[in-house]
Amino acid sequence: MREHRKSIVIFLGVTFLFWLALYLYVPTLPTYVKTKTADLSKVGLVLSMYGLLMVVFRLPVGIAADAAGWGKPFIIGGLFFGAFGAFAMGKGKSLSAIAVGRAFTGISAATWVPLLVVFSSFFSPEEAIFSSSMLTFTSSFGRMVGTSLTGVLNRAGGYVLPFNLAAATGILAICIMVFTKVSRSPKRELSLASIVALFLRKDVVFPAFISIFVHYAEWSVTLGFLPILAQDMGANDMIKSLLISLNILSIAAANLLNTFILKKVSHFGILSFGVLIHFTGIVVIALSPSLAWIYAGTMMTGFAFGLVYPILLGMSIHKVEQGQRSTAMGIHQALYSIGMFTGPWITGIIADFIGIRHTFLVTAGFFLMAVCFFIFLLHRNTKKSD
């Protein structure tokens, strides 16, 4: 029991460092990229590399981890790519060099698949949503600490310092993980038919479809073009850092709230409430007359994201057997990464034509219609299977 608790604490620590390393530079990354080009579509394309590489790598990582029966090598590899990608972006002199570095951090983010699945193995299958909420809270805490430091680090050493510190944090996480014992499961051969069967399971893919649009909205607005809009309204690096930190603080608060209310409130009730708050937050940001309204909107979107994200993660593997959970989680994360890729890319293209504010309003309307449709389908499928 003591060893079990020790493993939980270590994984929470590695998860904290993992997300800290990935987010130390995020609040000013869009404006850093913008120093290399005035074309918003190119800014969006560079930012989208993170999501694109997740689309490509998350499912193969999940399949490989299930086949190997051991998630540790994949976690260490992901931490290395995150450290290398941060270092490459800090050293990048051109737009293409920064894009390559951002792509490496997208590969790193595929580590979230084995991290979640290994952590869930410390709990019973019935506690899948609870374990995902706990680990998601830790990830949110790491991201919040990282983004809160960005402005201070930029003042101390310019844009480059957060990238270098992120690389060092990744190396520290690798050192901890190398000396951490992770139990192995029996190796398992996964057939194409079994993978396709998971893709055809509505209880696996419907939560992922909802998550696509949730991430599309989050990466279009808060983690995409919000820092540029805030800068246009007079925000400096400290304010931009605080904006993203407040967003992630709100995510963490909602994650924590989830661990208390999940057994008392309907999952679909929480999902519906979260979606409505997220939509409202985007509209508030789009129509904001001052930075105070921007603060309010970003905290609303963060709180909403924190409510719905862990529920969707847990739903995607809740009824999946342990030997296929990494693959199912890989499917879920690969699909929602489509939203992380297309969000900044499409938003940048549209914003070049109609401006950032109007693009946010379009995003809000699209998000609300798409998510409500898939929540309806998921609810209907759940009632049929119960």
N, C-alpha and C positions, 0 to 999 in steps of 0.2 A: 504493500500500500504506500509505504514511504517512497519507494523507487518510482511508483506510478505518479505520485504528486510531483516528484522532482522532474520527471519528464515533461509534465504539463507546464511547470514553471519555466523550464529551459526553452520549450517551444514558444511560449508566450514572449520570452526575451528575444529569441531569434526573429520572431515575427515583428516585434517592435523595431528592431534594428533594420530589418529588411525594408519596411515601409518608410522608416526615417530616411534611409539612404535614397529611396526613390522619390522623396518629396522635398528634400532640402532646397531644391532649386525651382520647384514648380511655380510658385507665385509670380516670379519674374521671368520664367522661361519664354512666354509669348513676347514680352517686350525685348528680351535678349535676342530672340530670333528676328524681331522687327528692326533691330539695329543693322541687320544684314540685307534687308529688303523692305520696300514700302508696299509691296504687293500682298494684300491680306490673304489671297488664295494660296500664295506660296508659304506664308506663315502657317496657315491651316494645314497644308500638306506636310510640312515638317512635323507639326504637332501630332498629326495623324499616324506617323510612323510607329508610335508607341502601340496604338491599338491594332494596326495592321499586322505587326509581328506577333501580337498575342493571338490574333485570329489564326495565324499559320502554325504557331507552336503549342498552344495550350492543349489541343486534343492529342497530338502525338506524344506530348509529355505525359498526359494522363494514361494513354494506352501503354506506353513504355513502362511507367511506374507500376501499373497493374501486372504487366507481363513479368517484370523483374521481381515483384513482390517486395520492393525496397525503395522507399522514397528519398533516402538520404543523399545519394549521388546527384539526383536531380535538383535537390534543394541547394547543395553546394555549388553546382554548375550555374544555377540561376543567380545566386549571390555574386558569383564572379562576373557574369555578364552585366549585372547592375553596376558593379564597381567600375568595370572597364568602360561602359557606356557613359557614365557620369564624367570620368576622366577625359574621354574623347570629346564630349561636348564642351568641356572647359577649355580644351586645347584647340578646338575647331576654329579655323580662320575663315571658313566659307560656309554658305548655307548647306551645301551637300555634306560637309564634314559633320555639322551639327545633326543633320538628318540621319546619318549613319549611327552616330552616338545614341540618338533617341531610339533608333531601331533596336540597338543592343539592349536598352533598358526595357523595351517591349518583350524581348526574349526572356529577360530576367523575370518579368512579371508572370511568366508562365509557371514560375515556382509556386505561385499561390495555389495551384492545383494540388501538388503533393503535400504542401503545408496543411491545407484544410483537411485533406483525407487522413493523413497521419494523425493529426490532432483529433479528428472525430473517432479514430480507433481507440482512444483512451476512454470513450464513453459508449453507452449502449446505443443501438440503432434508434431507439425511441427518443434519444436526446440529441439527434442530429441538428435540429434547429437551434437548440440551446447551445451546443458546442460551436456552431457556426457564428452565433451571436457573440459568444465570449471571444472568439478569435478575431471577429470583425471589429469588436470594441478595441482590442489591442492594436489592430492595424490602424484604426482611426486615431488612437492616441499617438502612435508613431508618426502618422502623417501630420497630426496637429502640431506636435513638437517641431517637426521638420519645417513646416511652413511658417511657424511663428519665429523661427530663427533666420529666415531668408533675408529679411530687410536689414537686420543687424549685421549679418555676414557680408551683405553687399556694401554696406557702409564701411566695414572694416577692410575689405579686400576686393571690392568690385564684384562683377558677375562671376568671376572665376572661382572665388573662395568656396561658395556653396557646392560647386561641382567637385572640388578636391576633397572637401570634408565628406561628401556623400561617398566618394570612392573609398576613403579611409574607413568609414562606417561599415561598408560592405565587406571589407577585408576582416574587420573585427568579427562580424557575424560568421564569416567563413571559419575563422579560428575556433569559435565556440562550437560550431556545427561539426567540425572535424573530430572533436573529442567527445561528441555526444553519442550515446548508444541509442540506436533505433532498431527495434525488432524487425526481423524479416518475416514475410509471409511466404507460403509456398509459391514457387514460380508457376505461372499460369499461361497457357496458350490461348490467346484471344483470336477468334476467327472473325473474318469480315462480316459473317452473318450475325454474330453476337453484337458487333458494333452497330451494324445497321438496325438490329432489333432495338437497341437503346435509342437510336435516332427516331424510331417510330413510336416510342412510348410517349404518350401525351403527358404523363406525369413528370417526364424528364424535360421535354422540349417546350411545353407551354410556359413554365416559369422562366425559361431562357429567352423566349420571345418577348415576354414582358420586360425582362432585364435589358434586352437590346435597346428598347426605347427609353428606359430609365437612364442608361449609360449614354445614349445619344444626347439626351437633354443635359446631363451633367457635364459631359465633355464638350458640348457646344457652347455652353454658357459659363458655368463657374470655373472649370478647368481649361476653358478655351479662350473666349474673347472678352470675358469679364474684366481681366486686368487691363486690357487695351481700352475698354470703355471707361474704366475708372481713371486711367491715366489721362484720357481726353477731358475728364472732369476735374483734373487737378491733383490726382492722387500721386504720391511719391512711392518709392519702393517699400517703405515702412508700412504705408497704408495698404498697398497691394498685398503685402505679406499678412497683415492683420485680417484682411478680407477673407483670404483663403483659410487662414487659421480658424476664424470664427465659423466658417462653413464646416470645417472638419470637426471643430468642437461640438457643433450641433449634431453632426453625424454620430460622434462618440456618445453624446447624451442620449440620442435615440437608440443606439445599440444597447446601452446600459438599461434603458427603460424597457426594451424588448425582453431582456432576461427576467424581468419581474412580471410582465403582463401577458407573456405568451400563453400561459396556462389558464388565463382568466378571460382573454379576449379572442374572438374569432380571428384567424389569420387573414381571412378575406376582409374583415372589418378594418384591420390595421392597414392592409394593402390599399384599400379604397381611400381611406383617410390620408395616407401618405401621398398617393397620387394627386389628390385634390390640393394638398399643401404645396407639392412640388410645382404644379401648374400655376398656382397663385403666386409663388415666389418668383418664377420666371417673368410673369407679367409685371410684378412690382419692380423688378430690375429693369425691364424694358422701358417702363414709363417713369422711372425715378427722376425727380427734379434735382436731387442732391445726393451726395455721398451717404447721407444718413439712411436714405431709402435703399441704396445699394446694400448697405450693411444688413438692413432688415430682410431684404429679398434673399441674400446669400445665406443667411441663417435659416430661413424657411426652407430653401431647397436642400440645405444640408440635413436638417432635421428629418425631412421627408425621405431623403435617400437613406438615412440611417435606419428608418423604420422598415422600408421595403426590401433593401438589399439582402440582409441576413435571412429573412423569411424565404426569399426566392432561392437563395443558396441551399438552405435546408430542404425545401420542397423538392429540389431537383434530385436529391439522393436519398430522400426519406424512405422510399420503398425499394431501393436498389440494394442487392446483396453486397457484402463487404468486398468481395473479389472483383467487382466491377465498378466500385465507387469512384476510383480515380478516373476511369474512362467516362463515366457519367458526369463527373465534375468537369472534366476536360471539355466535354460537349457543351455543357452549360456556359463555361467561361469563354470558350472559343466563339460561341454564338453571341454572347453579350459584348465581346470585344469588337464585333462588327459595328456596334453603336459607338464605341470609343474611337474607332477608325473613321467612320463616315461622318460623325458629329462635327469635329473641327474642320474636316476637309470640305464638306458640303456647306457648312456655315461660312467658311472663308469665301467660297465662290459666291454665295448669295449676298454676303455683306458687301462685296465689291460693287454690287449693283444697287442695293436698296439701303445699305447702312446697317450698322450693328443692332441698333434698337429695333428696327422693323424686322430684322432677321430673327431676333429673340421672340417676337410676338408670333411669327410663323412657326417657330420651333415649339412654342407653348401649345398652340392649337393642334399641331401634328401629334405631339406627345400625348395629349389628353385623349384624342380619338383612338389612336393606336393601342394605348395601354388599356383603356376601358374595354375595347373589343376583346383583347386576349385574356383579361381578367374574367370576363363573361364566359369565354370558352373553357378556361381552367376550372372555374367554379362548376360549370355544367358537367365536365369530365369527372371531377372529384365526387360529385353527388351520385353519378352513375356507378363509380367503382366502390363506393362505401356500402 
